[in-house]
Amino acid sequence: MSSLPLREQDDRALLRAHVEGDPDAFGELFRRHRDRMWAVALRTTRNRELASDCVQDAFISAFRRAGSYRGDAAVTTWLHRIVVNACLDRLRRDKPTSELPEHELADRHDAESSVDTRLDVREALERLPEGQRMALILVDMHGLSVAEAAAVLEVAEGTVKSRCSRGRDAMAELLREPSGQP
């Protein structure tokens, strides 16, 4: 185990320390990445409560399966994959019936037109097929590279590129329609 304090260790060292029995190492990983993973879950599920449940499920799964981490990808990519899979599993199982909320979780200081634009984009994103939506969320909204998104989604890089391209084209078309309606 490393003699460095937990806050100074990289993610791989923390995961290794957790597997080796350090009782605090996984807590540090959770502290570092919970907000980003919650944002991924929220964009994936579009439901605050469901996103929280999915993040909890994902981190419990990661805690238990840490020994299966092979190191082929960054720890954050591994966590993204677990979170996305937890969300998709829940969405498929629960088939949510709620519509998008009438309000956006935008910064209070945004101008009204900025909020309207965010709502239009969110509505258009909702109308995309799941594969395109997930690729755009990971690449365009969360800044993952195509390779990282491919690892998270467990598809080829070319698939992510084509899903992003088709998704962007579809979004552009949807956003040109008056009020986002066909």
Beta strands, then each sheet from edge to edge (+ up, - down):
end
